[in-house]
Amino acid sequence: MTHAMMKGSNVPLDVTAVRAVLRWTPGPGVPDVDASALLLGPDSRVRSDEDFVFYNQPRHPSGLVRRLSKKRVGDHLTDAVEADLTALDPSVDQVVLAASSDGDTFRHVHDLRIMVFDAAAADGEPLAVFDVAPDTGEETAIICGELYRRGDAWKFRAVGQGYPTGLVGLATEFGISVDESGSEAETEAVPAGTGTAPTAPVPQPAAGGYGYPHGTPEPPARPPAVGDPAAAGADGHRPGYGYPQPAPALVPGAEFRLPPMGPQFIRP
C-alpha cells in the first residue's frame, strides 16, 4: 500500500533497506537536480564529513548508504539514494534525504516528488510518496524527507524544508566542514558574504573516479645524455647519480598555502 504523504506526516517502515527516489520533469530552463543524504547522530549533526553522501562522495565508507545513477523513466528524470537501515551503526539516528538544484532555483523544477521503496523489491509500488513544493521558490536545496529511528524500528517523515544557500548551506547546517576557497565554480556556489579568497585551484574529477578527484601523474622527465650541457650544474660538474638534486630557492615574499580541505562542491 502506498502512503500519500502530507508535509510533516510520517509513516512506519517495515523493511530492512529503502531506496529513496527523487523524480522531476526535465525541460528547457529546468535546472538539474541531485539527490544527497546526511547521516546524523543523536545531536542532529554529522559525526564526520564522511557522513555526507552526495555527487562527489557517492558512497558512505560503511557502504550502507549510497547514491545511485540517474535514470530517465518515461517523461521524468530520477536520482536515488539507497540505505540499509537495520545495518546502520546505532549512533546514526537519522538519514536526511535532500535535493539540490544546479543552475537555478526550485521555482523552475516541475513535479518534484520523493518516493520511498522497499530496496528488496525491484518492481514494487512505493511505500510512501511526497510531492515536494518549494515555499518561496528561491530555494536551491530542499530537505525532502528524513528516515529516523523509533526504538528498534524506522520511520519516514515528509519534510519539505528549503534553503536558499544551496548544498553548501544545507551541509553546514548539519556540521559539515566546507572549504569555501578554490576554483571559480566552487566560489560561485558559496553564499554571498561567506566566501574567502581562493587559495589553490581545485582539480576536476577524473572519469570513473570515486570521491575526491585523482590527478593524472606527469611522466618522469628523461635525464640528459652524457655530454649534454644541460646535464652540468652551475659549477660545470654533473651531479652524481642517485644523490638528491638541489631544491630551488624560495621566491622572496612567496606565501605557502595548504590545499583545499573538506567536501568539494563541484559537479562532475
Solvent accessible surface area in square Angstrom, and as a share of the most:
residue,aa,sasa,rsa
1,M,194,0.87
2,T,53,0.31
3,H,74,0.33
4,A,93,0.72
5,M,17,0.08
6,M,148,0.66
7,K,112,0.48
8,G,49,0.47
9,S,39,0.25
10,N,71,0.36
11,V,7,0.04
12,P,92,0.58
13,L,10,0.05
14,D,145,0.75
15,V,29,0.17
16,T,87,0.51
17,A,15,0.11
18,V,1,0.00
19,R,39,0.14
20,A,5,0.04
21,V,15,0.09
22,L,5,0.03
23,R,47,0.17
24,W,2,0.01
25,T,34,0.20
26,P,36,0.23
27,G,35,0.34
28,P,144,0.90
29,G,65,0.63
30,V,27,0.16
31,P,10,0.06
32,D,46,0.24
33,V,0,0.00
34,D,4,0.02
35,A,4,0.03
36,S,2,0.01
37,A,0,0.00
38,L,0,0.00
39,L,0,0.00
40,L,1,0.00
41,G,2,0.02
42,P,109,0.69
43,D,98,0.51
44,S,54,0.35
45,R,115,0.42
46,V,18,0.11
47,R,108,0.39
48,S,53,0.34
49,D,41,0.21
50,E,93,0.42
51,D,3,0.02
52,F,0,0.00
53,V,0,0.00
54,F,2,0.01
55,Y,26,0.10
56,N,8,0.04
57,Q,24,0.11
58,P,39,0.25
59,R,114,0.41
60,H,15,0.07
61,P,83,0.52
62,S,60,0.39
63,G,13,0.13
64,L,37,0.19
65,V,0,0.00
66,R,47,0.17
67,R,44,0.16
68,L,57,0.28
69,S,89,0.57
70,K,68,0.29
71,K,133,0.56
72,R,154,0.56
73,V,87,0.50
74,G,64,0.62
75,D,113,0.58
76,H,47,0.21
77,L,38,0.19
78,T,12,0.07
79,D,1,0.00
80,A,8,0.06
81,V,4,0.02
82,E,29,0.13
83,A,1,0.01
84,D,36,0.19
85,L,0,0.00
86,T,88,0.51
87,A,60,0.47
88,L,9,0.05
89,D,72,0.38
90,P,113,0.71
91,S,43,0.28
92,V,0,0.00
93,D,47,0.25
94,Q,31,0.14
95,V,0,0.00
96,V,3,0.01
97,L,6,0.03
98,A,1,0.01
99,A,0,0.00
100,S,7,0.04
101,S,17,0.11
102,D,60,0.31
103,G,81,0.78
104,D,58,0.30
105,T,24,0.14
106,F,2,0.01
107,R,132,0.48
108,H,69,0.31
109,V,14,0.08
110,H,96,0.43
111,D,85,0.44
112,L,8,0.04
113,R,63,0.23
114,I,2,0.01
115,M,24,0.11
116,V,0,0.00
117,F,27,0.11
118,D,38,0.20
119,A,26,0.20
120,A,93,0.72
121,A,40,0.31
122,A,84,0.65
123,D,144,0.74
124,G,32,0.31
125,E,134,0.60
126,P,17,0.11
127,L,45,0.22
128,A,0,0.00
129,V,18,0.10
130,F,11,0.04
131,D,85,0.44
132,V,8,0.05
133,A,72,0.55
134,P,45,0.28
135,D,100,0.52
136,T,92,0.54
137,G,5,0.05
138,E,88,0.39
139,E,8,0.03
140,T,32,0.18
141,A,0,0.00
142,I,1,0.01
143,I,7,0.04
144,C,0,0.00
145,G,0,0.00
146,E,19,0.09
147,L,0,0.00
148,Y,12,0.04
149,R,52,0.19
150,R,136,0.50
151,G,70,0.67
152,D,150,0.78
153,A,55,0.42
154,W,6,0.02
155,K,58,0.25
156,F,1,0.00
157,R,64,0.23
158,A,0,0.00
159,V,27,0.16
160,G,5,0.05
161,Q,88,0.39
162,G,25,0.24
163,Y,22,0.08
164,P,95,0.60
165,T,50,0.29
166,G,11,0.11
167,L,15,0.08
168,V,7,0.04
169,G,12,0.11
170,L,0,0.00
171,A,0,0.00
172,T,58,0.34
173,E,98,0.44
174,F,24,0.10
175,G,22,0.22
176,I,6,0.03
177,S,71,0.46
178,V,28,0.16
179,D,31,0.16
180,E,37,0.17
181,S,7,0.04
182,G,3,0.03
183,S,23,0.15
184,E,131,0.59
185,A,59,0.46
186,E,3,0.01
187,T,47,0.27
188,E,129,0.58
189,A,44,0.34
190,V,14,0.08
191,P,32,0.20
192,A,107,0.83
193,G,86,0.82
194,T,68,0.39
195,G,40,0.38
196,T,82,0.48
197,A,74,0.57
198,P,84,0.53
199,T,46,0.27
200,A,29,0.22
201,P,117,0.74
202,V,12,0.07
203,P,79,0.50
204,Q,114,0.51
205,P,37,0.23
206,A,46,0.35
207,A,111,0.86
208,G,88,0.84
209,G,41,0.40
210,Y,116,0.44
211,G,15,0.15
212,Y,93,0.35
213,P,21,0.13
214,H,120,0.53
215,G,66,0.64
216,T,123,0.71
217,P,117,0.74
218,E,151,0.68
219,P,110,0.69
220,P,129,0.81
221,A,97,0.75
222,R,223,0.82
223,P,99,0.62
224,P,54,0.34
225,A,72,0.56
226,V,132,0.76
227,G,72,0.69
228,D,55,0.29
229,P,118,0.74
230,A,82,0.64
231,A,9,0.07
232,A,43,0.34
233,G,34,0.33
234,A,123,0.95
235,D,107,0.56
236,G,53,0.51
237,H,135,0.60
238,R,123,0.45
239,P,64,0.40
240,G,40,0.39
241,Y,217,0.82
242,G,69,0.67
243,Y,156,0.59
244,P,125,0.79
245,Q,111,0.49
246,P,118,0.74
247,A,91,0.71
248,P,122,0.77
249,A,96,0.74
250,L,164,0.82
251,V,108,0.62
252,P,128,0.80
253,G,87,0.84
254,A,71,0.55
255,E,125,0.56
256,F,174,0.72
257,R,120,0.44
258,L,129,0.64
259,P,84,0.53
260,P,28,0.17
261,M,138,0.61
262,G,18,0.18
263,P,1,0.01
264,Q,11,0.05
265,F,11,0.05
266,I,13,0.07
267,R,76,0.28
268,P,112,0.71
